[in-house]
Amino acid sequence: MRATVSDPLGARWWRGDLIHQGDHVYTSGEILRFPLDPPEGNWLLFVHAQTNLDTVGQQHVAFRPASIPFRDLFDVLPPGASLRVPEAFVE
């Protein structure tokens, strides 16, 4: 089993093997990391199964990564400087 994630522009963002964990559950040994500011639109997760048996069900699902709120550092940084720090990061 393999999985592929494509961004809204159709470019492959990630591909990895899925490891059988039992009871129809598969996981990846890698963490899927999205950009802090992902492109707007539907991302696609495709699952690729190689089998001699007939498969039933959808082979892909569309999703949108959750947006990340950023700290407003306008008053802290010098003019012209830009730094995007997620609000979840503590000082």
The 8 nearest C-alpha neighbors of each residue, nearest first, counted from 0:
[[1, 48, 17, 47, 16, 49, 2, 46],
 [2, 0, 16, 47, 17, 15, 46, 48],
 [1, 3, 46, 45, 15, 14, 47, 16],
 [2, 4, 14, 45, 13, 44, 5, 46],
 [3, 5, 44, 13, 12, 43, 11, 45],
 [6, 4, 11, 12, 43, 10, 9, 42],
 [5, 7, 42, 9, 8, 10, 12, 11],
 [8, 6, 42, 41, 40, 9, 5, 38],
 [9, 7, 6, 10, 5, 38, 40, 42],
 [10, 8, 6, 7, 5, 11, 42, 43],
 [11, 9, 5, 6, 8, 12, 7, 4],
 [10, 12, 5, 13, 4, 9, 6, 3],
 [11, 13, 5, 4, 6, 10, 14, 3],
 [14, 12, 4, 3, 11, 15, 5, 31],
 [15, 13, 3, 2, 4, 12, 16, 1],
 [14, 16, 2, 1, 17, 3, 13, 27],
 [15, 17, 1, 0, 27, 2, 18, 14],
 [16, 18, 27, 26, 0, 1, 25, 15],
 [17, 19, 25, 26, 27, 20, 16, 28],
 [20, 18, 25, 21, 24, 17, 26, 23],
 [19, 21, 24, 25, 18, 26, 22, 23],
 [22, 20, 24, 23, 19, 25, 18, 26],
 [21, 23, 24, 20, 19, 25, 26, 18],
 [22, 24, 21, 25, 20, 19, 26, 18],
 [25, 23, 20, 22, 21, 19, 26, 18],
 [24, 26, 19, 18, 20, 17, 23, 27],
 [27, 25, 17, 18, 28, 19, 24, 20],
 [26, 28, 17, 29, 18, 16, 15, 25],
 [27, 29, 26, 30, 18, 17, 16, 15],
 [30, 28, 27, 31, 15, 26, 16, 32],
 [29, 31, 32, 28, 27, 33, 15, 13],
 [30, 32, 29, 33, 13, 27, 4, 14],
 [33, 31, 30, 34, 13, 35, 29, 12],
 [32, 34, 35, 31, 37, 64, 36, 12],
 [33, 35, 37, 36, 32, 38, 64, 12],
 [36, 34, 37, 33, 67, 66, 85, 83],
 [35, 37, 34, 38, 66, 67, 33, 39],
 [38, 36, 34, 35, 39, 33, 64, 66],
 [39, 37, 40, 36, 7, 6, 8, 34],
 [40, 38, 37, 7, 41, 63, 42, 36],
 [41, 39, 7, 38, 42, 63, 6, 8],
 [40, 42, 7, 63, 62, 61, 43, 39],
 [41, 43, 6, 7, 62, 61, 5, 63],
 [44, 42, 61, 5, 4, 60, 45, 62],
 [43, 45, 4, 59, 60, 3, 61, 5],
 [46, 44, 59, 3, 2, 58, 43, 4],
 [45, 47, 2, 58, 1, 59, 48, 3],
 [48, 46, 1, 0, 2, 45, 49, 58],
 [49, 47, 0, 50, 46, 1, 54, 2],
 [50, 48, 0, 47, 51, 52, 1, 54],
 [49, 51, 52, 48, 53, 54, 0, 47],
 [50, 52, 53, 49, 54, 48, 55, 0],
 [53, 51, 50, 54, 49, 55, 48, 56],
 [52, 54, 55, 51, 50, 49, 56, 48],
 [55, 53, 52, 56, 50, 48, 51, 57],
 [56, 54, 53, 57, 58, 52, 48, 50],
 [57, 55, 58, 54, 59, 53, 46, 60],
 [56, 58, 59, 55, 60, 46, 45, 54],
 [59, 57, 46, 45, 56, 60, 47, 44],
 [58, 60, 45, 44, 57, 46, 43, 61],
 [59, 61, 44, 43, 62, 45, 58, 57],
 [62, 60, 43, 42, 41, 44, 59, 63],
 [63, 61, 42, 41, 43, 60, 64, 44],
 [62, 64, 41, 42, 65, 40, 61, 39],
 [65, 63, 66, 62, 37, 42, 33, 41],
 [66, 64, 63, 67, 37, 62, 68, 36],
 [65, 67, 64, 68, 36, 37, 35, 63],
 [66, 68, 69, 65, 85, 35, 36, 86],
 [67, 69, 86, 85, 66, 70, 87, 84],
 [70, 68, 85, 86, 84, 83, 67, 71],
 [71, 69, 86, 84, 85, 72, 68, 83],
 [70, 72, 73, 69, 74, 83, 84, 75],
 [73, 71, 75, 74, 70, 76, 82, 83],
 [72, 74, 75, 71, 76, 77, 81, 78],
 [75, 73, 72, 76, 71, 77, 78, 80],
 [76, 74, 72, 73, 77, 71, 78, 80],
 [77, 75, 73, 74, 80, 72, 78, 81],
 [76, 78, 80, 79, 75, 74, 73, 81],
 [79, 77, 80, 76, 73, 81, 74, 75],
 [78, 80, 77, 81, 76, 73, 82, 74],
 [81, 79, 78, 77, 76, 82, 73, 72],
 [80, 82, 79, 83, 76, 73, 72, 78],
 [81, 83, 84, 80, 72, 76, 73, 70],
 [84, 82, 69, 85, 81, 70, 72, 71],
 [83, 85, 69, 70, 82, 86, 88, 87],
 [86, 84, 69, 87, 88, 68, 70, 67],
 [85, 87, 69, 70, 88, 68, 84, 89],
 [86, 88, 85, 89, 68, 69, 84, 67],
 [89, 87, 86, 85, 90, 84, 70, 69],
 [90, 88, 87, 86, 85, 84, 70, 69],
 [89, 88, 87, 86, 84, 85, 70, 72]]
